[in-house]
Amino acid sequence: MQTRVCIIGGGPSGLMLSQLLHLQGIDTVVLERQSREYVLSRIRAGVLEHGFAQLMREARCGERMDREGEIHEGFQIAHDGKMDRVDLHKYSGGSSVVVYGQTELTRDLYEARDLMKGVVIHNADDVQLRDIKSVKPYVTYRAGDEIVRIDCDFIIGADGFHGVSRNSIPKTVLKEYEKVYPFGWLGVLSRTKPVSPELIYAKHERGFALCSLRSQVLSRYYIQVPLSDKVEEWSDEAFWNELKRRLPPDVSEQLITGPSIEKSIAPLRSFVAEPMRYGQLFLAGDAAHIVPPTGARGLNSAASDIYYLYHAMVAHYKNGDSSGLDSYSAKALARVWKAQRFSWWMTTLLHTFPDSIEYDRQLQQTELAYLFSSDAAQRSLAENYVGLPF
Ligand SMILES: Cc1cc2nc3c(=O)[nH]c(=O)nc-3n(C[C@H](O)[C@H](O)[C@H](O)COP(=O)(O)OP(=O)(O)OC[C@H]3O[C@@H](n4cnc5c(N)ncnc54)[C@H](O)[C@@H]3O)c2cc1C
């Protein structure tokens, strides 16, 4: 098989790039290890920044998002017995975020790929990247007993944190930065009306909590838990009781509970791999960087990688201009690190750290008091939350 760009990973990053390039007449093949049903059953992100939503429209996949997604112009922070609102619209100069589930967005991307007869190969086992330093790289995968070879100009590693692409870069070249937080998020999805039309981030001495949503009939709630907790140990009842304890009394009184339709624990981690280009291989999205979900930056950081790669590929194929490809790693990493900083800041501000001392707790309180007393601080939060420019 032959293609221009071989994309490893059929998550949002891989599908989005494939769709955008196809619209420009650039041929791609997407290799996905899992079945489509499996990919579409994963419950993940739900807050899209303005730039991501724009990219969905550019990829001609934004119609349902624009119809069903919710525009959010602010969110709440519950702390120290009160609730303060962050007015995103006011402090970002009129911008907002779109609440639309990653599962729905991935479904839209798959449907768009089908409509254009894009090649997405599922259940691709044992994907291997070959000759990535040469101008004629290729990828192999196993389909049953057969080994299939795909010759290409470029390989995109969009295969998430546990993929193979990043590890194809020699250890002597690859530099990894990692911070593991001493807790995780226990998340519950329930078919219940959300407790609030806007997200509520709750800082509480028992641990952080988040009231999020996917639509007006689908709620997503999280509580901070120790890394040693197992999801099987948490009954629905225990989850709702603990969530209620961490919310202001008037909010917990309004909380509608119901059976969980998904329940999982995600550890919190910050991670960056450099460089994001090695030879003809380009890393994008979670394959190169992940953040704790507190600032809703994960999926949105993937979007800026795709934006840079898309424009660089188009300039290369249409005008013979490879400068965008050459500067990709530096440009993408500059924005990635800003998303890392913001996610770390929000995580540090709102969580209860098991090893914190009284001094740390005073600083957290002071940081929140400063935030809601300063227009400049709220502007900075809003600017980062709605997404820095690509
Ligand atoms: C449990 C969880 C909860 C999250 N919650 C949030 C949230 O609330 N807010 C937020 O902003 N972000 C959240 N994120 C992060 C967000 O979901 C990711 O940033 C986003 O999925 C990145 O998209 P991606 O396409 O780069 O990677 P992925 O979505 O991970 O897609 C990579 C794809 O590559 C495939 N793959 C892996 N290995 C191979 C291989 N060897 N060969 C072929 N294919 C392979 C995988 O099956 C997968 O489909 C969450 C992530 C997780 C894991």
The ligand as an SDF file (V2000), in Angstrom:
LIG
                    3D

 53 58  0  0  0  0  0  0  0  0999 V2000
   -9.5260    8.6490   31.1360 C   0  0  0  0  0  0  0  0  0  0  0  0
   -9.2670    9.9630   30.4560 C   0  0  0  0  0  0  0  0  0  0  0  0
  -10.0570   11.0750   30.7550 C   0  0  0  0  0  0  0  0  0  0  0  0
   -9.8220   12.3070   30.1280 C   0  0  0  0  0  0  0  0  0  0  0  0
  -10.5940   13.4030   30.4450 N   0  0  0  0  0  0  0  0  0  0  0  0
  -10.3310   14.5890   29.8370 C   0  0  0  0  0  0  0  0  0  0  0  0
  -11.1050   15.7520   30.1300 C   0  0  0  0  0  0  0  0  0  0  0  0
  -12.0280   15.7300   30.9530 O   0  0  0  0  0  0  0  0  0  0  0  0
  -10.7850   16.9340   29.4870 N   0  0  0  0  0  0  0  0  0  0  0  0
   -9.7520   17.0120   28.5590 C   0  0  0  0  0  0  0  0  0  0  0  0
   -9.5000   18.0670   27.9600 O   0  0  0  0  0  0  0  0  0  0  0  0
   -9.0270   15.9170   28.2810 N   0  0  0  0  0  0  0  0  0  0  0  0
   -9.2930   14.7370   28.8820 C   0  0  0  0  0  0  0  0  0  0  0  0
   -8.5600   13.6530   28.5790 N   0  0  0  0  0  0  0  0  0  0  0  0
   -7.5330   13.8380   27.5810 C   0  0  0  0  0  0  0  0  0  0  0  0
   -8.1070   13.7330   26.1790 C   0  0  0  0  0  0  0  0  0  0  0  0
   -9.0710   12.7170   26.1380 O   0  0  0  0  0  0  0  0  0  0  0  0
   -6.9410   13.4620   25.2480 C   0  0  0  0  0  0  0  0  0  0  0  0
   -6.0920   14.6030   25.3060 O   0  0  0  0  0  0  0  0  0  0  0  0
   -7.3530   13.1810   23.8130 C   0  0  0  0  0  0  0  0  0  0  0  0
   -8.0090   11.9370   23.7220 O   0  0  0  0  0  0  0  0  0  0  0  0
   -6.1240   13.1800   22.9000 C   0  0  0  0  0  0  0  0  0  0  0  0
   -6.4670   12.7060   21.6370 O   0  0  0  0  0  0  0  0  0  0  0  0
   -5.4110   11.8610   20.8040 P   0  0  0  0  0  0  0  0  0  0  0  0
   -6.1030   11.5510   19.5250 O   0  0  0  0  0  0  0  0  0  0  0  0
   -4.1290   12.5930   20.7580 O   0  0  0  0  0  0  0  0  0  0  0  0
   -5.1510   10.5270   21.6350 O   0  0  0  0  0  0  0  0  0  0  0  0
   -6.1460    9.3330   21.9640 P   0  0  0  0  0  0  0  0  0  0  0  0
   -7.5470    9.8340   22.1200 O   0  0  0  0  0  0  0  0  0  0  0  0
   -5.5370    8.5790   23.0800 O   0  0  0  0  0  0  0  0  0  0  0  0
   -6.1330    8.4590   20.6470 O   0  0  0  0  0  0  0  0  0  0  0  0
   -5.0330    7.6670   20.2990 C   0  0  0  0  0  0  0  0  0  0  0  0
   -5.5260    6.4890   19.4940 C   0  0  0  0  0  0  0  0  0  0  0  0
   -4.4040    5.6920   19.1030 O   0  0  0  0  0  0  0  0  0  0  0  0
   -4.7370    4.3260   19.2540 C   0  0  0  0  0  0  0  0  0  0  0  0
   -3.4910    3.5600   19.4180 N   0  0  0  0  0  0  0  0  0  0  0  0
   -2.7430    3.4180   20.5320 C   0  0  0  0  0  0  0  0  0  0  0  0
   -1.6740    2.6370   20.2950 N   0  0  0  0  0  0  0  0  0  0  0  0
   -1.7630    2.2770   18.9910 C   0  0  0  0  0  0  0  0  0  0  0  0
   -0.9590    1.4660   18.1790 C   0  0  0  0  0  0  0  0  0  0  0  0
    0.1380    0.8440   18.6580 N   0  0  0  0  0  0  0  0  0  0  0  0
   -1.3140    1.2840   16.8860 N   0  0  0  0  0  0  0  0  0  0  0  0
   -2.4310    1.8840   16.3880 C   0  0  0  0  0  0  0  0  0  0  0  0
   -3.2420    2.6690   17.1400 N   0  0  0  0  0  0  0  0  0  0  0  0
   -2.9030    2.8680   18.4300 C   0  0  0  0  0  0  0  0  0  0  0  0
   -5.6440    4.2810   20.4680 C   0  0  0  0  0  0  0  0  0  0  0  0
   -6.4720    3.1300   20.4780 O   0  0  0  0  0  0  0  0  0  0  0  0
   -6.4420    5.5810   20.2920 C   0  0  0  0  0  0  0  0  0  0  0  0
   -7.6500    5.3730   19.5960 O   0  0  0  0  0  0  0  0  0  0  0  0
   -8.7740   12.4230   29.1740 C   0  0  0  0  0  0  0  0  0  0  0  0
   -7.9790   11.3070   28.8740 C   0  0  0  0  0  0  0  0  0  0  0  0
   -8.2020   10.0860   29.5050 C   0  0  0  0  0  0  0  0  0  0  0  0
   -7.3210    8.9080   29.1630 C   0  0  0  0  0  0  0  0  0  0  0  0
  1  2  1  0
  2  3  1  0
  2 52  2  0
  3  4  2  0
  4  5  1  0
  4 50  1  0
  5  6  2  0
  6  7  1  0
  6 13  1  0
  7  8  2  0
  7  9  1  0
  9 10  1  0
 10 11  2  0
 10 12  1  0
 12 13  2  0
 13 14  1  0
 14 15  1  0
 14 50  1  0
 15 16  1  0
 16 17  1  0
 16 18  1  0
 18 19  1  0
 18 20  1  0
 20 21  1  0
 20 22  1  0
 22 23  1  0
 23 24  1  0
 24 25  2  0
 24 26  1  0
 24 27  1  0
 27 28  1  0
 28 29  2  0
 28 30  1  0
 28 31  1  0
 31 32  1  0
 32 33  1  0
 33 34  1  0
 33 48  1  0
 34 35  1  0
 35 36  1  0
 35 46  1  0
 36 37  1  0
 36 45  1  0
 37 38  2  0
 38 39  1  0
 39 40  1  0
 39 45  2  0
 40 41  1  0
 40 42  2  0
 42 43  1  0
 43 44  2  0
 44 45  1  0
 46 47  1  0
 46 48  1  0
 48 49  1  0
 50 51  2  0
 51 52  1  0
 52 53  1  0
M  END
$$$$
